């Protein structure tokens, strides 16, 4: 398994055998899965096959205008309280 710091672990037994478990380990950069046999104590996990890397976080940008993202060609005009003079 991983040598990275572990944030969370999820364990699920297989319905066909109470001795076979599927594990998911979360680290800061990736998830790693493994098969655990509690009868023999073996853990089967291949870092080349069983690692799912997390996407990098990117900062989000607030829209410039509340109507940002509308289809091109749509023109919005401000509404005034008074009629033009």
SETORTOR-185463 format. One record per residue (C-alpha): residue number from 1; residue in three letters; x, y negated, z negated. Coordinates in nm, 2 decimals, decimal comma. Layout:
i|aa|x|y|z
NUM|ALA|X|Y|Z
...
END
This chain:
i|aa|x|y|z
1|UNK|0,00|0,00|0,00
2|UNK|0,09|-0,37|-0,01
3|UNK|0,36|-0,53|-0,22
4|UNK|0,17|-0,87|-0,19
5|UNK|-0,02|-1,01|-0,48
6|UNK|-0,37|-0,85|-0,48
7|UNK|-0,68|-1,08|-0,52
8|UNK|-0,96|-0,82|-0,51
9|UNK|-1,01|-0,45|-0,45
10|UNK|-1,32|-0,27|-0,33
11|UNK|-1,36|0,11|-0,37
12|UNK|-1,64|0,32|-0,21
13|UNK|-1,67|0,70|-0,24
14|UNK|-1,74|0,90|0,07
15|UNK|-2,08|1,07|0,04
16|UNK|-1,94|1,41|0,15
17|UNK|-1,69|1,44|-0,13
18|UNK|-1,66|1,27|-0,47
19|UNK|-1,28|1,30|-0,44
20|UNK|-1,24|1,09|-0,12
21|UNK|-1,26|0,72|-0,15
22|UNK|-1,22|0,43|0,09
23|UNK|-1,03|0,13|-0,05
24|UNK|-1,01|-0,23|0,08
25|UNK|-0,74|-0,45|-0,08
26|UNK|-0,75|-0,83|-0,04
27|UNK|-0,43|-1,03|-0,05
28|UNK|-0,39|-1,41|0,02
29|UNK|-0,30|-1,33|0,39
30|UNK|-0,47|-1,01|0,49
31|UNK|-0,69|-0,72|0,40
32|UNK|-0,56|-0,36|0,39
33|UNK|-0,76|-0,04|0,40
34|UNK|-0,67|0,30|0,26
35|UNK|-0,80|0,64|0,21
36|UNK|-0,76|0,78|-0,15
37|UNK|-0,78|1,14|-0,25
38|UNK|-0,84|1,15|-0,63
39|UNK|-0,79|1,52|-0,64
40|UNK|-0,43|1,50|-0,52
41|UNK|-0,36|1,14|-0,60
42|UNK|-0,25|1,06|-0,25
43|UNK|-0,31|0,72|-0,08
44|UNK|-0,31|0,72|0,30
45|UNK|-0,25|0,38|0,46
46|UNK|-0,05|0,27|0,76
47|UNK|0,05|-0,10|0,76
48|UNK|0,06|-0,09|1,14
49|UNK|-0,29|0,04|1,17
50|UNK|-0,48|-0,06|0,85
51|UNK|-0,40|-0,43|0,81
52|UNK|-0,64|-0,71|0,91
53|UNK|-0,48|-1,05|0,90
54|UNK|-0,69|-1,35|0,79
55|UNK|-0,72|-1,64|1,02
56|UNK|-0,53|-1,95|0,91
57|UNK|-0,74|-2,23|0,76
58|UNK|-0,76|-2,55|0,97
59|UNK|-0,89|-2,88|0,83
60|UNK|-1,23|-2,97|0,95
61|UNK|-1,31|-3,31|1,09
62|UNK|-1,63|-3,49|1,00
63|UNK|-1,83|-3,60|1,31
64|UNK|-1,79|-3,96|1,41
65|UNK|-2,16|-4,01|1,44
66|UNK|-2,47|-3,83|1,30
67|UNK|-2,57|-3,74|1,66
68|UNK|-2,23|-3,62|1,75
69|UNK|-2,24|-3,31|1,97
70|UNK|-2,56|-3,39|2,17
71|UNK|-2,56|-3,29|2,53
72|UNK|-2,37|-3,53|2,76
73|UNK|-2,60|-3,77|2,95
74|UNK|-2,83|-3,83|2,66
75|UNK|-2,82|-4,20|2,57
76|UNK|-2,93|-4,31|2,22
77|UNK|-3,02|-4,68|2,17
78|UNK|-3,05|-4,84|1,83
79|UNK|-3,40|-4,94|1,71
80|UNK|-3,44|-5,30|1,60
81|UNK|-3,69|-5,43|1,36
82|UNK|-3,77|-5,74|1,57
83|UNK|-3,86|-5,77|1,94
84|UNK|-3,60|-5,97|2,14
85|UNK|-3,66|-6,35|2,16
END
